Amino acid sequence: MKKSKHDGVLLKIMGLLLTAAALSLTGYNLWGEYQAERNADQALVQVAEAMPETEPEEESGAQEAESESEKMEIPEFVHNPQMEMPEKVIDGQIYIGVVEIPTLSLKLPVIRDWSDERLKIAPCRYVGSVYTGDLIISGHSYKKHFRYIRKLVEGDPVIFTDMDGNRFVYQVSGTEVIAPDGVERMVAGEWDLTLFTCTYNGSSRHTVRCTLVPEENPWMEYMVER
């Protein structure tokens, strides 16, 4: 009888310890979520301030409008897609622009180089360049980062703005789930932009493939073959 009571007490203690551990882990994750959201919000403000202001469009007057080719200044990257993306150093991190996903009400700065620690601040470039049409961005599965990109569907808009203020408008072409070791599959294909994040249990990668929208990117008409 004494042994049975003793065993019961041990089981209760073990149960309490497991509950405490679970609560501690939950609290740690929530704190991480909060820190990540705050870090990204602070960096976004500074990145936005570092970008050139977009001049408002002039109202149409009595004069004859110029042709689109005359009005539009062809960006340097169109003629030189191999050029380096402009950068801005903020609090020791190097940023290359901002990614916006209107469907998810997300607007996040993008860090130039990928690492586990940097992902706790903001999404990071995994490989590629927006100019060469092969940019891959990795984001942590925080709620305010990339957790819900799995909900995106074909046709949803995604916008990337570089540090010179050039906007690249994409639409989702499809989604897939890739194994953690599927690096070759991740970088394969003719996608202009790829976003990915871990699944909730970390066993796979939710991946979103995007393509440029010609109607939203008039500079594409003058683009040399990449």
C-alpha positions as CSV (number, residue, x, y, z in Angstrom):
1,M,0.0,0.0,0.0
2,K,2.8,2.4,0.9
3,K,4.6,1.7,-2.4
4,S,1.3,2.4,-4.3
5,K,0.9,5.8,-2.5
6,H,4.6,6.5,-3.2
7,D,4.2,5.7,-6.8
8,G,1.1,7.9,-7.0
9,V,3.0,10.9,-5.5
10,L,5.8,10.4,-8.0
11,L,3.4,10.3,-10.9
12,K,1.7,13.5,-9.7
13,I,5.1,15.2,-9.4
14,M,6.1,14.1,-12.8
15,G,2.8,15.4,-14.2
16,L,3.3,18.8,-12.6
17,L,6.9,18.9,-13.9
18,L,5.7,18.1,-17.5
19,T,3.0,20.7,-17.2
20,A,5.5,23.3,-16.0
21,A,7.9,22.4,-18.8
22,A,5.1,22.7,-21.4
23,L,4.0,26.1,-20.0
24,S,7.6,27.3,-20.0
25,L,8.1,26.2,-23.6
26,T,4.8,28.0,-24.6
27,G,5.9,31.1,-22.8
28,Y,9.3,31.0,-24.5
29,N,7.7,30.6,-27.9
30,L,5.3,33.5,-27.3
31,W,8.1,35.7,-26.2
32,G,10.0,34.8,-29.3
33,E,7.0,35.7,-31.4
34,Y,6.7,39.0,-29.6
35,Q,10.4,39.8,-30.1
36,A,10.3,38.8,-33.7
37,E,7.3,41.1,-34.4
38,R,8.9,44.0,-32.6
39,N,12.3,43.5,-34.3
40,A,10.7,43.4,-37.8
41,D,8.5,46.4,-37.1
42,Q,11.4,48.5,-35.9
43,A,13.6,47.5,-38.9
44,L,10.7,48.1,-41.3
45,V,10.4,51.7,-40.2
46,Q,14.2,52.3,-40.7
47,V,14.3,50.5,-44.0
48,A,11.3,52.5,-45.3
49,E,13.1,55.8,-44.2
50,A,16.2,54.7,-46.1
51,M,14.3,54.3,-49.4
52,P,13.8,57.2,-51.7
53,E,10.4,58.9,-51.6
54,T,8.2,58.1,-54.5
55,E,7.2,61.3,-56.3
56,P,3.4,61.7,-56.7
57,E,2.0,61.4,-60.2
58,E,1.2,64.7,-61.9
59,E,-2.4,65.4,-62.8
60,S,-3.2,65.3,-66.5
61,G,-3.4,68.7,-68.0
62,A,-4.2,70.3,-71.3
63,Q,-0.8,69.3,-72.8
64,E,-0.6,66.1,-74.8
65,A,0.6,63.2,-72.7
66,E,4.0,61.8,-73.4
67,S,4.3,58.2,-74.6
68,E,4.9,55.5,-72.0
69,S,8.4,54.9,-73.3
70,E,9.3,58.6,-73.0
71,K,7.8,59.0,-69.5
72,M,9.4,55.9,-67.9
73,E,13.0,56.0,-66.9
74,I,14.4,52.6,-67.6
75,P,16.0,51.3,-64.3
76,E,19.7,50.4,-64.4
77,F,18.9,46.8,-63.4
78,V,17.0,46.3,-66.7
79,H,20.2,46.7,-68.7
80,N,22.5,45.2,-66.0
81,P,20.6,42.4,-64.2
82,Q,23.8,41.0,-62.8
83,M,24.3,44.2,-60.7
84,E,24.4,43.9,-56.9
85,M,21.2,44.7,-55.1
86,P,21.5,48.0,-53.1
87,E,21.8,47.6,-49.4
88,K,21.3,49.5,-46.1
89,V,23.0,48.6,-42.8
90,I,20.6,49.0,-39.8
91,D,21.6,47.9,-36.3
92,G,24.3,45.7,-37.7
93,Q,22.1,43.9,-40.2
94,I,22.2,44.4,-44.0
95,Y,18.8,44.9,-45.6
96,I,18.0,44.6,-49.4
97,G,14.4,45.7,-49.4
98,V,10.8,45.0,-48.3
99,V,8.5,42.1,-49.2
100,E,4.7,42.8,-49.0
101,I,1.9,40.2,-49.1
102,P,-1.4,42.2,-49.1
103,T,-3.6,39.0,-48.7
104,L,-2.0,38.4,-45.3
105,S,-1.5,42.0,-44.4
106,L,2.2,41.5,-44.1
107,K,5.0,44.0,-44.9
108,L,8.4,42.9,-43.8
109,P,12.0,44.0,-44.3
110,V,14.4,41.4,-45.9
111,I,17.9,40.8,-44.7
112,R,20.6,40.2,-47.2
113,D,22.1,37.0,-45.8
114,W,20.4,34.0,-44.3
115,S,21.0,32.5,-40.8
116,D,19.0,31.1,-38.0
117,E,19.7,34.1,-35.8
118,R,18.8,36.6,-38.5
119,L,15.5,34.8,-39.2
120,K,14.5,35.8,-35.6
121,I,14.6,39.4,-36.8
122,A,13.1,39.3,-40.3
123,P,12.9,37.2,-43.4
124,C,16.2,36.6,-45.2
125,R,17.4,36.2,-48.7
126,Y,18.2,32.5,-49.2
127,V,19.8,32.8,-52.7
128,G,19.3,34.8,-55.9
129,S,18.5,38.3,-56.9
130,V,15.3,40.2,-57.7
131,Y,17.1,41.5,-60.9
132,T,18.0,38.1,-62.2
133,G,14.6,36.7,-61.5
134,D,15.6,34.0,-59.1
135,L,15.2,35.5,-55.6
136,I,14.4,33.1,-52.8
137,I,13.3,34.5,-49.5
138,S,13.2,32.4,-46.3
139,G,11.1,33.4,-43.3
140,H,10.5,32.0,-39.8
141,S,7.2,30.4,-39.1
142,Y,6.2,33.2,-36.7
143,K,2.6,34.4,-37.0
144,K,3.8,37.9,-38.1
145,H,6.4,36.5,-40.4
146,F,5.8,33.6,-42.9
147,R,3.6,31.1,-40.9
148,Y,0.5,31.7,-43.1
149,I,2.0,31.8,-46.5
150,R,0.6,28.3,-46.9
151,K,-2.8,30.0,-47.2
152,L,-1.8,31.9,-50.4
153,V,-3.5,30.8,-53.6
154,E,-2.8,31.3,-57.3
155,G,-3.2,34.9,-58.3
156,D,-2.5,36.5,-54.9
157,P,-0.2,39.5,-55.2
158,V,3.3,39.7,-53.7
159,I,5.4,42.9,-53.9
160,F,9.1,43.3,-53.4
161,T,10.6,46.8,-53.2
162,D,14.4,47.2,-53.3
163,M,16.4,49.8,-51.4
164,D,16.3,52.1,-54.5
165,G,12.6,52.1,-54.4
166,N,12.0,49.9,-57.4
167,R,8.8,47.8,-57.1
168,F,8.5,44.3,-58.4
169,V,4.9,43.0,-58.6
170,Y,4.4,39.3,-58.6
171,Q,1.4,36.9,-58.4
172,V,1.4,33.5,-56.8
173,S,1.7,30.7,-59.4
174,G,1.5,27.8,-57.0
175,T,2.5,26.3,-53.7
176,E,4.3,23.1,-52.7
177,V,5.7,21.3,-49.7
178,I,9.4,20.4,-49.9
179,A,11.5,18.1,-47.7
180,P,14.2,19.8,-45.5
181,D,16.9,18.3,-47.6
182,G,15.2,19.2,-50.9
183,V,17.6,22.1,-51.7
184,E,17.9,21.2,-55.4
185,R,14.1,21.2,-55.7
186,M,13.9,24.5,-53.9
187,V,16.2,26.3,-56.3
188,A,15.0,24.5,-59.4
189,G,12.5,26.0,-61.9
190,E,11.9,29.3,-63.7
191,W,10.2,31.1,-60.8
192,D,10.9,34.8,-60.5
193,L,10.4,34.7,-56.7
194,T,10.1,32.0,-54.1
195,L,9.0,32.3,-50.5
196,F,9.4,29.5,-48.0
197,T,9.1,28.7,-44.3
198,C,9.1,25.6,-42.0
199,T,5.9,23.7,-41.4
200,Y,4.7,23.9,-37.9
201,N,6.6,20.7,-36.7
202,G,9.6,21.7,-38.8
203,S,9.5,18.5,-40.9
204,S,9.0,20.2,-44.3
205,R,9.0,23.6,-46.0
206,H,5.9,25.4,-47.2
207,T,6.9,26.9,-50.5
208,V,5.2,29.6,-52.6
209,R,6.2,30.2,-56.2
210,C,5.6,33.6,-57.8
211,T,6.0,35.1,-61.3
212,L,6.3,38.7,-62.4
213,V,3.1,40.4,-63.7
214,P,4.0,42.2,-67.0
215,E,1.1,44.6,-66.7
216,E,2.4,45.8,-63.3
217,N,6.0,45.9,-64.3
218,P,6.3,48.0,-67.5
219,W,10.1,47.9,-67.5
220,M,9.9,44.2,-68.5
221,E,9.3,45.3,-72.1
222,Y,12.8,46.6,-72.2
223,M,14.4,43.8,-70.2
224,V,17.4,42.0,-71.7
225,E,17.3,38.2,-71.5
226,R,18.2,37.1,-68.0
